[in-house]
Amino acid sequence: MEKKSSCWSRLTPRPEIRISGGGRCNFTHLRAHSHNYLSQNPRFCISALKRYTPRDFVGLVERHKIPYHEKTEGQLFCDKSAMDIIDMLLNELRDNGGELWLQTAITAITKNDAGFDITTTNETVKAKKVVIATGGLSIPKLGSPFAYETAKQFGHVITPMRAGLVPLTLSPDKLQALDLAGVSMQARVKVGKTKFEDGFLFTHRGLSGPAILQISNYWQMGQTLEVDLRPDMDLMEWFRAKRKTRQSLHTALFEILPRRLAEKIMAAQGLSAETNETKIADMSDVKIKGILSHIQPWSLIPDGTEGYRTAEVTLGGIDTKDISSQTFESQLCEGLYFVGEALDVTGWLGGYNFQWAWSSGWAAGQAI
């Protein structure tokens, strides 16, 4: 059967919306700016972000009377459920005459003088224009290589891809030595000149938490990661002040660090929190610096990442050099558009990637 349509779309409600933000969908970040995105062409995202802003999407949310709140630093979440955002998008689709086709695989897309023939598992659809918004490779059950395969079919280059916003792993011997799974705190993490301060968590595989997810976009295999476990304090000065007291080392460490972590740091220096009565007043600067090397900063080389299995985004993607930053139309194939995560544009953690989806999608929609 052949079905003719001047504007056909296959939309599947992206599962990422449903599971994001602990089920409440961190649907945008009020301060989204081009410097919050990584790309081989850092200027590519400027136009779309300026033309469809976080405030524009918030206006849509408010028109649908969805209750929301600002959690921290401009991050907006639904009060109730991420399903509110999905329902909003489905209502917008219906109100604008769109159709939702589920369980419909596309087996081929071919270009012709009139537009495109799209072969699906059910029928063939003719369309003048095609927009591909199928996301990246993150979380294998949700991710799809469809956008990349189609882009390559029409001559586009795919930049190197890897998992982003992803926990980092440690070698088995390092994990065994640490044995700190579940311990969390605020920390500042740094790679080169890039740093983030946020929640930090030891896991059974290595390191996680918002600070680690953020820095994972910048960390490369073999690089040293610096972790400041008390970014709010100058610990050398704090220890020197403690010399005026007769406080023991382990009691002092328990004041500033989770107990399990403090005990591990002492063990690394050959000390036992249970039996050691070392007084800070008796410690030299050299001994104090030995303790601090595990706290401020603690330098280590992660073993790798957890990969796409737990990654929230895909770094890299369709090279933007052959995509219009105004319309998102392919410059190699008239009528073909790519938006969202499939492109070589990746945002920080905290609603930035959703805003990129809204902004790029809106820009393509306006062009069509």
PyMOL commands that set and color helices and strands:
alter all, ss='L'
color gray80, all
select helices_A, chain A and resi 15-23+34-36+46-51+54-63+83-95+146-153+172-178+210-216+235-242+249-256+259-268+280-282+285-292+307-309+320-322+340-342+352-367
alter helices_A, ss='H'
color red, helices_A
select strands_A, chain A and resi 2-4+26-29+37-38+68-70+75-78+106-112+115-120+124-127+130-132+162-164+168-169+184-191+194-202+206-208+225-228+298-300+304-305+313-315+336-338+346-347
alter strands_A, ss='S'
color yellow, strands_A
deselect
rebuild
show_as cartoon
